[in-house]
Amino acid sequence: MADPLSLAASIAGLVSLSGAVFQQVSKFIKEVKGAEKQVRDLALQARNLSGVLQNLSLLASSLEDENSKTTFKAHHLFACSQTLFDIEIKLKNAQDDFDKGSKAKSLLRSFRWPFSTEETKSLASDLANHCNTLDLALSAETLERLLQCLASQDEIKSGIKSLTQAIERIYTIQTRVEMNKSRQEIVQFFLRVNPQFNYQTAMRLRQPLSGLWLTESDATFRKWRETPHSALWLSGIPGAGKTILCGVAIEDVLQLSSASTAVAFFFCDYKSPASQQLVNILCSIAVQLAQQNPTAFDILERYFKLLNPNNGLQQQPEVDALHDVISQLTSKYEQVFLVIDGLDECGNNVEQVAPAITKVFEDCPSVSLAVFSRNEFEIREELEAYCSHVEIAAHREDLELYVRAEMSKRRQLKRLEVQNPALSEEIRVKLIDGAQGMFRWMTCQLDYLCDLNTNRARREALQSLPPTLEETYHRILQRVIQAGPQASQLVQKTLHWTALGAELTLAQLQEGVSIPEEDLEETNDDFGEDDLIETDEIFRRCSSLVRKAQMVGAAGQPIDTLEFAHFTVEEYLVGIDSSSDVATFKFQHKKAIEQLSKTCMHSIFIAGGKFKQPFSTEHTRERLDHLMDTFRVHPFYFYSTAFLSGSLQDLRSPQTNMKSFITFALAALAASSPIPPASYEQPEIASSLEIRATGPTAKEFTTGGCRDVIFIFARGSTEVGNMGSTVGPPTSDGLKKCYGDNRVATEGVDYAAGLTTNFLPGGADPEGVTAMKKLLNDATSKCPNAKIVAGGYSQGAAVAHRSIESLSDTVKNRILGVITYGDTQNTQDKQQIPNFPKDKVKIICNDGDDVCKGTLEVEPAHLDYVKRVPEAVEFLIGKIGNI
C-alpha cells in the first residue's frame, strides 16, 4: 500500500524540519553567552540527522518505481518528527518571549535556553539514536526492506520471517476461505460495491506520517481498539482528511486480524450512488465477514441458496434478512472491527443507514464500531448515545510536515528555500496558521501560489488568502474567467460532466472538451489529433478542483479518468448563486445533460463524416473494422454512440459503468446496421411457397390467433421492435419458407431490452421474463394443437432461460425446441436451460464470442450470428417435423 513517492516527500518534509531546528539551535549558540557543550552537541546531532534524512529521501525517490504491499507505518520517522517538533516548539516560544520585550530592555536581556541540562542531553541522545536507526535504512536495496527498516523496533527485532507474515496477514483476510467457482459466484452476487478500491485510494493519497497521532497517541482511539464491543464516532469539518484518516484506522485494525478477529469496512461515496444504498452496505459487510471464516461462509451460502432456488425465480437480498445474516456471521468471531466512512455522503439515505449501522452494533456483541463523518444533526442524534466522540482536525504537526513536504516537491516553491528563505518561511507559517485543520484548504493555496509567476505576486496573495474552502473555489473560478472564454468553456464542460457522473475516460474527456462549440450544420469532419487540448492543460485550468483517478475497463484493466478532488467541490458548484460572477459554472443537471448531448451530436457528425461510402452487405466485416478503427481514433465518438442511443439516460444509475458503455455501443451498431439473412438452402418441404419477410416487430399470435407452428422469440439488448433486426427475423423467415407463411405465427417478446438489465441476477429483464412466460403459457392453453418453438439472442437468450426454467411441466412438454444465439447465460447455466431437456435446446456460440463465456464483453463475433441462422432453422424444423 505504501506509495514510495509520498514516502520520499514525507522524508523531504523532515529534512526541511531538521534543517530549521539546526538553524534555531545554532542561533541560540551565537546569542547565548557561554553556551553549554550540551547545546553544541544538540546542534551537531541535528545537523547529522538532517544529512541522514537527505540521503534517505534520495534513496526513497530512487525506489519509487517499485510496488510494495507492506503496510507498516514509518514509526521511526514519526518518532523522529516528534523529537524535532518538541525542540522547535520550545525554541520558538523562547524566541517569542524574547521578542515581546522592548528594544531598550532587550539590550540588557539575553536569550534563555529553554531546556535543562538533562533535557538537552536527552534530546541530543534521542537525535543520535534516530540518526543511527535511519542510517541502517540507507543500506536497503528494495522498497520493501526500506519500509521494514522504518517500522517499529519491536517489529524489526521479531525478524524478517514475522515481518513477512504480518504483510501476508493483510491479504489472507480475503482468502481465509478457499474460493471455488460456486463460492466466487456467491461473492459476486452479494458484493455490489467493493470498498477495497476506496481503501487503496485513501492509502495512496496519504503520506506515511499522516494520522499516526490517532493510532499511536490518541487515548480514545486506543481505548476503542482495546475494548471489546465499543463504539467510536470520529467527526470533522470538510477537508480535514477524514477519509484518509479512516484508511489509517482500517490499516491499523487489519493488523489485528486473525481466525478469531475479523475486520470489515465500507466507504460511502458521493460519487457512487450504489455505495449510498443500505442493502449494498450490508451486503458488502456480510461478504467480508464470510470470507474470513469457512463456517461463516456457510451461513452466507445458505442465504444465497434461499435467494436462488433451483425451481424458482431469483430474489434480491433484503435489509432485515441481511441484518440477521450479519448477526449470525459476527457470532463466529470473538471480535469484529467494523469501520464505516462517509456516512454524511449517503445523501437522503442517511436517516435509513445510520440507524441500521447502530442496530448492527447493538445486536452483535462482538462488534466494535468506528464511524467517520461530518458532524451533522441526523448522524449526531443517532450516534452520540452509543459512541465515544473524537473531533477530527488536522494536527499542526501533520500540517507542518505536509506543507514542508509539498513545498519540497513543487519546483516553483522548492527554489524559494534557497533563493528567498524568508518568503519560504512566510508561506509555511501563513498556510499552517490559516488552514484551521483543513488539509484541503492548504492544498488549494499551494496550487494557487505555484500558478503565480513572481514572488511579489505570491507575497501579495499571502496577505489576502481566502479563509474558507468556498471562497477558495470562488477565487479559482474567477481566475478561469479572467483567462478568457475558451478556458471558461473548457473548465465548465469538465466540471459539469464530472458532476453528472458521466464516467468518461480521460481520453474521451480530452476529445469531448476539445470539440468546438458551433452549429451542427457547420460541423466538419477535419477535426483531428492536432485539435486536441492537452490533458495537462485541463488539469492546469481546473487547478485544485479535480484530480486524476482510475476506472476499471471492460477487460478489468485500469483506465485513466478524472474526478473531483473533494466532495466539497460538487457541493460548491451546486450551491453557486445564479447572480454570482462565476454563475456560468453553476451545476444544473438538465443544462449539463443538454450540453453533453450537443457535444455528442457534434462528435457523431465529425466521426460519421469519415464514412464516405455506403457499405454493401458483402462488406460487413470491412464496415465493422472501419467502425472499430474510428472508435480507437475518436474515443469520444465511442462514448457518444452509447449516450445518444439512450443507454445513459440516468447517469447516476448504479448499473452504469464502462462495461455497459462498451456493450451498448456495439449492440447499437448491430441495431443500426441490420444485416439481411445470408442465402442458404431451404428445406424442400415447402420450397416453392412465397413468404412475406418478417419485420422487426411481429405479433402474429396475439393478433392473429393460433397456427400450426408458433415461434416465440426474444431479441437482444437495444435491438429495435420486438424481434430485433439481426437473427430474429431471418429465423422466422426460415420457418415460414419451410411450412408456409400462413401456418407459422411469429411473436416477438415485448420488453425494454435495455442494457443495464444484463447486469441483474439471472442476466435478464424481469419484465421480459414475465412477458415470455405469459406468451408460452397462452400458446399452450389456447392452441392445444400447435407446435411451439422458441428462441432468443444475447439478453433475449437469458430471457428464454429464465422464463422456460420456471414453467410447469405441462407447458415445458409442449415446447418442442429452443434455439439461442450469443447466449449470455451459456456458461452460468452449464450449456443448457435449467430444468428443461437438454436435447430440446441448441445454443449457438461463435468462436471468439466472450459473451457466451459469461463476461458481457462484446467482441465482433457477438454481432456475427446471421451466418448461423441456417443451422438454427434446421434444428427447429427437425424438432417440429411434418405438419
N, C-alpha and C positions, 0 to 999 in steps of 0.2 A: 504493500500500500504506500510505502514511503516514496515521495517524489524527490529525487536527488537534486533537482534544480531548486526546490524550495528549501531543502536541507542546506545547500550551498548558500542560498540567500540568508537563511537564518544565522549561519555561521558568520557571514559577512556583517550582519547586524551586530553580532557580538564583537567582531573586530572593531567596528566603529565605537561601540560602548567601551571596550577595554582601552582603546586609544584615548577616549575622552577622560576616563578615570586616571590614566597615566598623566595626562596634561594637568588635571586637577591636583593630583598629589605633588607633581613637580612644582606647581605654582606655590603650594604651601611650603615646600622645601626652600624656595627662593625667598619667601616672605617671612617665614618663621625663623627667628634668630636661634642659632644653636639647635637646629632641628635634630631630633634624636636619630640614632643609627637605624632604629626600627622603621622610622618613616622612610628613610632612604632605601631600606630593604623592600619595603612595600612598593615603592616606585619601581624598583628593579624587577620585582615579580610581576607587576602589572605590564611592564614593557615586554618581558619574556612571554607572558601569556598572550599578548597581542600578536607577537610574532608567530607563535604556535597556531593560533586561530587563523591567521592569514594563510599559513601553509595548509591548514586543514580545509579552508574554504576552496583553495585551488584544487585540492585532491577531490573534494566532493563534486566540483564542477567537471573534473576530468572523467568522473564515473557516471555522468548524467545520462548516458545512453543506456545504462543497464536498467533492467527491470527487477525490482526486489519485492518479494511478498512479505518481507519482515515487517512486523507491526510494532516492534519495540519503540518505546518513547525514548528520546535522547536525554536520559536522566542526567548525564554528566554535563551536558550543555545547559540544562535547566539549573542545576546546582551552581554552575559557573556564573550564570546570569544573576542568580540571587545574591551571590557574594559581591559581584560588581555593582549591583543596584544598592546594596547596603552601604558600600563605600561612597557611591555617587551621591546618594540622598543626604547622607550626613555632611559630606563636604559642601554640598550646595547650600544646606541650611546654615552651615558655619559662614559661608561666603555671604549669604543674605543678611545674616546678623551683623556682620562687619560693615556691609554696605549701607545698612539702615542708619548708622551713626553719622553725625555731622562731619564735614571735611576737617574742621579745626580739631575735633576730638580724635579723628582718625590718625592724625599725625602722632598723637601720643599713645595710640592703641595699636596693637599688633594682632595678627591672626592668632586664633586659638585652635590648636589641633584638637578635633572633636573626639578622638579616641584615647582611651587609657593606654599605657604601655603594653599591658597584657592583651588588650583588644587588638592593638596594632600588630603584635607578634602573631596572634591567632589568625588575623586576616592575611598576613603575609604567608603564613603556613598554608592556609586554605588555597591561596592563589598558586603556591608552589605545587600543591597536590593536584590541583586542576591541570596545571601545566604538564606534570608528569603523566597523568592519566591520558590526556589528549595527545600527548606526544606518542603514546603507544599506538593510537589510531592512525598515525601517519604511515605506519607500515602496512596498512590494509591494501590489498590488491584488488578487492572487489567491493562493491557497494554493500553486499550482504555482510561482509566482515567489518566494514566501517560502521554500520549500524549496530552490530553486535558490540563493538568496542565502546560505543556511546551509550550502551544500555547500563542498567544499574550494576553496582558492584556485585550484588548477590547473584545476578544473572550471569555475570562473567565468571564468578567462582564456580558456578554449577557446571561449567564446561560446555563445549560445543554440542555434545550429544543432546543435552537437555534444551539447549537453545533451539536446535532443530525440531525437537518435539514440540516446543512452545509455538514455533512457527506453524507446524503442521496442524496443531490443535485448532487453530482458527478455521482451517478448511475442512477438518473432519466433522465439524458441526453439521455440515451439509451432506456428509457422506457416511454417517454412522449406520445408516440403513442401506443395505446393498440394493442398488436400483436396477431392476429388470424392466422389461418393456411395459408390463402391466402397471407397475408402480410409477413409472415415468408418466404414463397416461393419467394416473390419479393426480400426480403433482401438477401436470399441465391443466387439468380440469379445474383445480382449485386456485392455482396461482395466477389470478387475473392481473395482479400488479406485483412485479418483482422489486422489492426495496433495495436489492443489492446495488443497483446502478446508482441510486441516490447516495448510498453509503460510500461508494467508491468516489463519487464526485465530491462529497464533503471532505474525504481524506485527501483528495488531490488538491483541493483549494486551501487546505490547512497547512500552515508552516509547523514544523516539528515541535517547536516550543510553545505554540499556542494552546491554551486550555489546560496546561498541566497544573495551573493553580487550582482548578476544580478537582481533578482526580488525585492530586498529590497533597493538597493543602487545605481544601475546604472541609471543615468538620461535618457539616450537614450531609454533604455527598458521601463522605467516608462512612458515616453512621448508617446511611441508607444502604450502602453496599454491604455492610457487615451485619445488618439487622434483617432477619427473615420477615417476609410479609410486611414491608414498609413501603410507603409511597412518597414520591418527591415530585414537586412541580417547580420547574425552572422557567421563569418568565423574563422577558426582556423587551426593550424597545426595538423598533425596526432598525436593522443594520448593526445590531450588537453582536452578530456572529452566532446566533442560537443553533442554526443547523450544523455549522462546523463543530460547535461545542457538543452537540448531540452525537456527532460522529466520534468525537473523543471519548464520550461516555460509553458508547457501544464498543469501541475498541478496548476500553478498559475492562468491561464485564465479560467480553468474549474470552479474555484470558482465564476466566474462572470456569469456563465451560468444561463439563465432564459428563460421564454417563448419568450422574445424578443431578447435574445442574445444567439447565437449558437456557438459551438466550433467544429471544425473538424481538424483532424491531420492525418499525414501519415509518415511512416518511410520507405524510400528507403533503401534496404538492399542488400549488395553484395552477401549474401548467398542465396538470393531468387530472381531468375530471374523474377518471376512473379511480384515482387514489383518494378521492374525497367521499367515495361511497362506502358506507358502513359494512355492507356484505363483503366487499373486496378486502377491506382491512382485516376483518375476522378470518376470511379465507386464507390470507397470507400468514397470519399468526398461526393458524391451525397447521398449515403446511410446514412451517419452520419447526414447530414443536414435534410434529410427526416424524420429520426426517432425522431427529436426534436420538430416537429410541425405537427399536423394532416393535416392541409391544405397543408403543404409542401409534406407530404407523398402522397397526392392525385396526385400531379404533377408527382412523380416518378412512381406511379401506372399506370398513363395514358401512360407513355413511355414504361413501361413493357408490357402493352396490345398491343401497337403498334408493339413491337418486337415479340410478341407471339400471332398472330392472331388465331382465332378459326378454320379458314378454310385455313390455310397456314403453311408453314414451319417456324420454329423458326429462328429469326435473332439475330445477335450479336450486342451489343452496339457499336456505332461509336463515334470517338473523337468529331467531330463537333456537333453532336446531344447532347452528354453529356455536352458539354460546354453550349449549350442553356438551357439544363435542370438545370444545376448548377446556371445559371443566374436567372432563374425563382425561384429556391429554395431560393437563398440568398435574393431575393426581399421580402420574407415573414418575414424577421428579420430586426430589427433596426441595429444590429451589428453582424458580423460573424468574429470570430477569426480563421484563417487558419494557422496551423503550420506544416511545412514540414521539415523533417530531412534527411540528407544524399543525397542531390541532386548529389553530386560527385560520389555516388555509383551506379548511373544509367548507368555507362559504356558508350557504344556507343549511348545510348538513351538520353544523356544529352542535345544534341542540339535540340531534339524534346520536352523534358519535360520542360526545363527551360522557353522557350517562352510561352508554354501553361499555365504554372503557373502564369506568369506575365500577360497573357491575361485575366485570371480569375480575377486577381486584377484590371486590367484596366476597365473591362466591368461590374464589380459588385461593385457599390458604397458603399455597406455596409461591404465589406470585409476589414479586417486588416490582413496583411500577414506577417508571420515571417518564414524565411528560414535559416536553418543551413547547412553549407557545408564547404569544403576546399575552399581556395581562388585560384580557377583555372580560366584560361582565359575565357573559354566559359561561365562559370557561372558569372564571374565578368562583362563581356561585356553585359550580359543580365540584371543583377540585379542592377548595380550601378546607372542607370538612375532613378530607382523607389525607391530605398531603402536607408534608413539611415544605416550606417555600424558600427558594433561593432566587433572589433578584439578580438577573444577569446584566452586567455591563462590562465591556472590555476593560480589563485591569490596565492601569497606567503602564506597568512593566511590559505587558503584552503589546500595548500600543507603541511604546518606545522601541521595542525590538522590531516591531513591524515597520515603523517608519524608517528606522535605520537600515533595515534590510532592503526595503523598497528603494530608498534613495541610493543605495549602493548598486542596485540593479539597473536603474534608469540612467541612461547615458547623459541626459541633459542635467540631471541633478548630481550625478556622481562627480562630475568635474568640479562642482562648486566646493566640495570638501577641500580641494587643494587650491583652487583659484580664488575662492571667496568664502573662507570658512565661517566668517561672521554671518553671511546670508544663509549658509547651510544650516547653521545653528538656529537662526531665527525661524527658518522654515520648520525645523524639527519641533521647536518649542511651541510655535503658534498652532501647528496641527495637533499636537498632543493636547494642548490646553483647550482647543476648540472642538475636539472630537466628541466630548461628552459621552464617552463609552461606545462610540459608533465606528467600527472598522470601515463600514460602508462610506460614511462621510469622508473619512480620511483618504480612502482610495480615490474618490471623486476629485478631491482637492489636488492630490498628487498628479492625476491625469491632466487637470486644468493647468497646473503650473508647468508641466512638461510641454504643453502646447504653446506656451508663451515664448516669444523669441529673444527677449532681453531680460537681464537681471533687474533692470529698472521696473519693467512690467511685472515681474514676479514680486518685487518688494511692494509695489503698489497694490497688487492683488492680495497680499497678506494683510493689508490694512482694511480690506472690505470683504473678508470671507463670509459667504452666506451661512447663517447659523444653523439652518435645518436642511434636511435632505430635499424637501420640496423646493426650497429656494435654490438649492444647488442644481437640481434638474432644470429649473426655470432658466438659470444662467447658461447652462449648456445649450438649450434650445435657442436662446437669444443669440448666441454666437453663430449657430447654424443659419439663422435668418440673415444675419449680417454677411454671411459668406455668399449669399445670392440665391436665386430661385432654383437653380439646379441642385445645389446642396440641400435645400429645403425639401425638394421633391424626393431626392434620394433617401433622406432620413425619414421623411413621412411614410414612404412606402415600406421601408424596412421595419419601422416601429409598428405600424398598423398591421402589417401581415404577420408579424411576430405575435402581436396581441390576439390575432384571430386564431392562433394555434394552427396555422396552415401547414406546419411541418415541412417546409421547403428545405431541401438540401442547400448547402452553401453555393454550389454551382448553379442550382435553379434560381436561388435568390439573386445571385450576381447577374444572371441574364435578365431576370424579370425586372429588376430596378434599372437596368441599362436600356430597356426598350423605351424609346422616346414617347412622350405624350403627344398624340396627333389624332386627327380624324381617321376613321377606319379606311375611308376611300383614298386617303393619301398614303396609306401604308404600302411600303415596297419591300421586296424580298432581298435587298442588298445588305441587310443587317448581318453583321458577322463578328468574328473574333476581335477585330480592330475597334469595334464599338463598345466593348465590354468595359465597365468600370472596374478597376482593380479592387479585389477584396480588402486590401489594406486601407483603401480609401473609404470603404463602407465602415470599417471599424474606427477609422480616424474621425470621420464625421459624426458617428454615433457616440463616440467617446466612451464615457463610463456607463452608458445605458444598456449596452449589450456585451455579450462575450461569446467566444467560440465554444461550441459544445459538440456532442456526437449523438447520432441516432443510429438505430440498428437497421441495416439494409435488408432487402428481401432474402438474401442468402446468409443473413446473420452477421455480415461484415459491418464494421463501424464506418459511418459516413459523416463527414463534417457538416455541421449545421450551425445555426446561430440562435441564441436565446437571450431573454432579458437577464441582465447581470444580477437583478434582485427583484423580489416580489414587489417592492415599493415602486418600481418603475411603471409597471402596469397600473397600479393604483393611482399614481400621479397622472398618467395620460388620460385615464377615465375621468379624473376629477378636474381637469383643466377648465377654467371658466370660459364660456363662449365669448366673453368680451376681452379676454386676455390678449396680450400682444403675441402670444405663441399659440393662439387658438387653432391655427392650422394643423397642429399636432394632436389636438384633442381626439381621443379614440371614440368612434361611434361605429358600432358593429355593421349597421346597414351600409354606411358610406364606404367602409373598408372593403366589404364584400363587392360593392359596385366597382370600386377602383381595381380590385384584384381581377374581377370578371372582365373588365375592359382591357386590362393588360394581357390577360389570357387570350382574348379575341385578337389583339394585335399579334400575339405570338403565333396563333393559328394562321393568320393571314401571311405573316412573314415566312414561316416554315412551309406552309401549304403552297406558297408560290413557287417552291422548288420542285413541285411535282408537275413538270411541264407537259408531259404526255400522258393520256389515259393508258391504263394497262389492260390488256385483254386477259381473259381467264387463263390462257396458256402461260401467262407470265405472273401468276400469283406469287411464286417464290421470289421473283425479282422485286415485286412490289413490296413484299414483306421485308426483304433485305434492305431495300431503299428506305423504308419507313424506320427500321431499326437504326440505320446509319444516321437518319435525321434526328432520332431521339438522342443519339450519342453526341451529335454536334450541337443540338439545341435542347439541353436538359429541361428548360422551362416549357418548351413545346410538349414534352412528355407529360409534365405536370398539368399543363393546360388542357390536354386531351381528357384527362380524368376529371378535372374540375368542371369543365363545361359539359361533360357528359352526365353530370348530376351526382357523381359518387361522393361529392364532398359538401352536400347541402348543409350538413351540420358538422362544421369543422371542430366542434368540441366533443363529438361523439367518442366514447371510449374505444370503439372499434376502428376508428380512423387511424391508419398508420401507413408507413411506406409500402408494406406488402399489399394493402388494399389499393394504393395508387397504381402499383405495377399490374396487379391482376386486372383492375378495371380498365386501365388504358389499353391493354392488349385485347381484352374482351370487347371493348368498344370498337377496336379496329375490325374485329370479326363481324360485329353487327353492322358497321358502316360500309363494309366491303363484302356483301354476300357473294358466295361462290356457288354457281349453279352446279347441279349434280354432274359428276363425270359420266360419260357414256359407259354403259355396261350391258351385258347380255341379260335380257329379262327371261324369267321362266316361260316356258312355252304354253302354259295353261291358258293364258288369255292375251297372247302377244299382239293380236290384231285389234284389241279394243282401244278406243280413243278415250283419253282421260283428260281432265282439267288439272293443270298443275296446282298443287297445294300452295297456298299463300302463307304469309307469316302468322295469320290468325285463322283458326279452324274451330268451329262449334257445330259440327255436323251431327253429333249425338244429342247434345242438349237442345238443338233447334229442329233437328230432322228425325229424331227418334231412332229406333233400333234398325240395324242392318246385320248382314251375315257376319261381318267382321267389325269389331270396334277396336280402334287403335288409340290409346291414350298416351300422350307424350308431354314431358316437362322440359322446357327449354333451358338453356344455360344463362348464367348471370348476364344481365344487361341486354340480352337479345330482345328484339322487337316482337310485338304481338304476343300470342301465347304459344306459338310453335317455334319462334325464332326464325332465322334466315339462313342457317347453315345446314345441319344434318336432319332436323325435324321434317321439313317439307319433302326433301327427296326420299326419305324413308317411307313417308306416306305415299308418295308417288309410285314407289316400287311395289307396294302392296296393291295399290289401285290398278296398276298395269297388269298385275297378276290376276286379280279377282274381278276387276271392273269397278268403275268409279261409283256406281250406284249401289255397290254391295259392301263397300268399306266406309264406315263412319269414323272420320278422324277428329279427335278432340284434343285441343291443347289445354294444359292446366293453367288457369288464370291465377297468377301470383306475381308479386312485385319483381321477383328475380333480381333483387338488389345485391350489391356486392358484399355488404357487411354481414349478411346472414350466413355467408360461407364460414364465418368465424364462430358461429353459435355451436354449442354442443350438438353433435349429430350432423353438422355441416349443412343444414337446410333451413329454409324459411318455414317456421311452424304453420303459417297460413297456407303455404304451398302444400305441405304435408296433408293438412286438413282437406284442402280442395281436391287433391288427387285421391285420397281415401274415399271421399264422397262420390267422385266420378266412378270409381271401381265398384263401390257398393251399389250405386244406382244402376250401373250397367248389368250387374249380376241379378238384381231383383227385378228390373223392368224388362230385361231382354234375356229370358231363360235359354233361348236357343242360339244366342250369339256366341261367336268365338272371340274371346277377349285377349288382346296382347297389349303390351305397354313398353315404354322406354323413356330415356332421359339423357340429357347431355350436360356434363360438368355439374353445376349445382343441381340441375334437373335430375341427374343420376342419384344424387343424395336424397332428393325429394322422393324418388321412386323407392329407394332403400327404406327410408323412414316410414313411408305410407304402407308399403306392402308387408313389411315385417310384423306389423301390428293388426293386420286384417284377420277376420275369422277364418277358420279352416274352410268354411263353405265358399267364401269368396276366393281364397287362395287356390282352391281346386279348380275354379272356373278360369283362372288366368293361365293361358297355355304357354306363354313365352314372354320374356322381358329382355330387351337389349339396352345397354348403356354405353355411351361414348365418353372418353375422358373422365372416368368415374372418380370423383373426389373422395369417395368412401371405399375405394378398391382395397387399399391397404388396411384401413381401420377395421373393415368387415371381413377381412381374410378372403378376398376374391369371391364373395358371394353375398346374397341378400340374406340376412339372418332370418331364421325360422321359415325359410322358403326353399323348395327343392333346387339344388344346385344345377341339375340338368335342364332346368327351365330357363336358365339365365345365361346370357352371353355378354361378358364385359369386354369391351373393345378398347385397348390402350395402345397408343403409338409408342414406338421406341423413342426415348428422349422426353416423354411427357411426364415431368416430375409431379404433376397434379395427381396422377394415378399412384404416386408413391406417398401421397398424404401431405405434400409440402405446401400446396396452394401457390407455388411459384410457377407462373405461366411462361412457358417457352413456346417458340413457333410450332412445335409438334402438337401442342394442345389446340391449335387453330386449324389443324390439317386433317380433319376426320371425314371430309366429304368422300375421299377416295375409299373409305372403309364402308360406305353405305351399302354396296352390293352384298357383302358378307352378312351384314345385319339383316337385310331383307331376306336373304336366302335362309338364315336361321329361323326367322319368324314364319316364313312360308312352310318350312319343314315342320314346325310345331302346329301350324294351323291345318295343313293338309288340304285335301279337296273339300269343297263346299257345294 
